[in-house]
Amino acid sequence: MMTVLTIKNVLFILVLVYASYCDVKTRIIPDKVHVMIMLLALIRIDWIPSILGLLLVPLPFLVVALVKEGAMGGGDIKFVGACSFFLGFYGGFIGSSLGIGVAILTNLLYFRYKRLDYYGKFALVPYLGVGYILFFSFILK
């Protein structure tokens, strides 16, 4: 029997997949993605960790976007904020860190394999989604 939290988490993963698809295809994350994640987060919410996640976890992403123009889009920052609101501060921080680690490792290996020196722009949301799913799968239990 599926519980409300199981349904909430499955819907969250489906939204992550949709957001990843949009980011890869168009390099734009629709605002409805952030709204859906925030609405899902309201189901059985723990307010303090969620608010801390929303306010604190996206800050490093915002700093990167302000320091290096074009390094990160506003959709990525909003995505991290919404997911951190959903997962709470701890989950948002760990999931984002895992996602960034997967992105760096994957891109380094890809460019080394292709023998390229150029590290171009890439869609970040799929990697962040993997990080959040890894958090769900291994750490949340």
C-alpha positions in Angstrom: 0.0 0.0 0.0 1.4 3.4 -1.0 1.6 6.0 1.7 1.2 9.7 1.1 4.9 10.3 1.5 5.7 7.6 -1.1 3.4 9.3 -3.6 4.9 12.6 -2.7 8.4 11.3 -3.3 7.5 9.5 -6.6 5.9 12.8 -7.9 9.0 14.7 -6.9 11.2 12.3 -8.9 8.9 12.6 -11.9 9.2 16.4 -11.7 13.0 16.0 -11.5 13.0 13.9 -14.7 10.8 16.5 -16.4 13.0 19.3 -15.3 16.1 17.4 -16.5 14.5 16.8 -19.9 13.6 20.5 -20.3 17.1 21.6 -19.2 18.8 19.3 -21.7 16.5 20.2 -24.6 16.0 23.9 -24.1 18.5 25.0 -21.4 15.4 26.5 -19.7 13.7 25.2 -16.6 10.0 26.2 -16.7 8.7 28.1 -13.7 6.0 25.5 -13.3 8.7 23.1 -12.2 9.7 25.2 -9.2 6.0 25.7 -8.3 5.3 22.0 -8.5 8.2 21.2 -6.3 7.2 23.8 -3.7 3.6 22.6 -3.7 4.7 19.0 -3.2 6.9 20.1 -0.4 3.9 21.4 1.5 2.6 17.9 2.0 3.7 17.0 5.5 6.2 19.8 5.7 8.8 20.3 8.5 8.9 24.1 8.3 12.2 25.0 9.9 14.5 22.7 7.8 12.5 23.6 4.7 12.8 27.4 5.1 16.5 27.0 6.0 17.0 24.9 2.9 15.2 27.4 0.7 17.2 30.4 2.0 20.7 29.0 2.6 21.4 26.1 0.1 21.0 28.2 -3.1 23.4 30.9 -1.8 26.6 29.4 -3.2 24.9 29.0 -6.6 23.8 32.6 -6.4 27.4 33.7 -5.6 28.8 31.8 -8.5 26.2 33.3 -10.8 27.1 36.8 -9.6 30.8 36.3 -9.7 31.1 34.7 -13.1 28.5 35.8 -15.7 26.9 33.0 -17.6 28.3 30.3 -15.3 24.8 29.5 -13.9 21.3 30.5 -14.8 18.6 31.8 -12.5 16.5 28.6 -13.2 19.3 26.5 -11.7 19.3 28.7 -8.6 15.5 28.5 -8.3 15.6 24.8 -8.8 18.1 24.3 -6.0 16.0 26.5 -3.7 12.8 24.6 -4.5 14.4 21.2 -4.1 16.0 22.3 -0.8 12.6 23.5 0.4 11.3 20.0 -0.4 14.2 18.1 1.1 15.1 20.5 3.9 18.5 22.1 4.6 20.4 18.8 5.1 18.8 17.0 2.2 19.2 20.0 -0.1 22.8 20.6 0.9 23.8 16.9 0.5 21.8 16.4 -2.7 23.2 19.5 -4.3 26.7 18.6 -3.3 26.3 15.1 -4.7 24.9 16.5 -7.9 27.7 19.0 -8.4 30.2 16.2 -7.7 28.6 14.0 -10.3 28.6 16.9 -12.8 32.3 17.7 -12.3 33.4 14.0 -12.4 31.2 13.2 -15.5 32.4 16.3 -17.4 36.0 15.8 -16.5 35.9 12.2 -17.7 34.0 13.1 -20.8 36.4 15.8 -21.9 39.4 13.6 -21.1 37.9 10.8 -23.1 37.2 13.1 -26.0 40.6 14.7 -25.6 39.2 18.1 -25.5 40.5 21.1 -23.6 37.3 23.2 -23.7 35.0 22.9 -20.7 31.8 24.2 -22.2 28.4 24.9 -20.7 26.2 22.0 -19.8 22.7 21.4 -18.4 23.1 21.2 -14.6 19.6 20.1 -13.6 20.1 16.4 -14.6 23.1 16.2 -12.4 21.4 17.9 -9.5 18.5 15.5 -10.0 20.8 12.6 -9.7 22.2 14.0 -6.5 18.8 14.4 -5.0 17.8 10.9 -6.0 21.1 9.5 -4.6 20.2 11.3 -1.3 16.8 9.7 -1.4 18.1 6.3 -2.2 21.1 5.9 0.1 21.1 8.6 2.8 17.5 9.2 3.6 16.9 5.6 4.6 
